[in-house]
């Protein structure tokens, strides 16, 4: 069953480009990852949303996600806010 994860980030002022560059430099050819997009939700706030083949595929990729986070953790203002779960209703 398809699963999604979303992580909210608050970036320190003046570090946005560094934050975005860190994401662009990562190879995301991870098994089970269908799509991933970054949206800007405010001046210094962002959300990344990933679509996965399954919860198991997403769980297996956690070490890759943590390694990615470690490349830009110092650009963040506070903690991340991650959530994830399986699709329970497809609306379109």
Helices and strands as residue ranges (DSSP letters): E 3-10, H 16-24, E 33-40, E 45-52, H 55-60, H 62-72, G 73-75, E 81-86
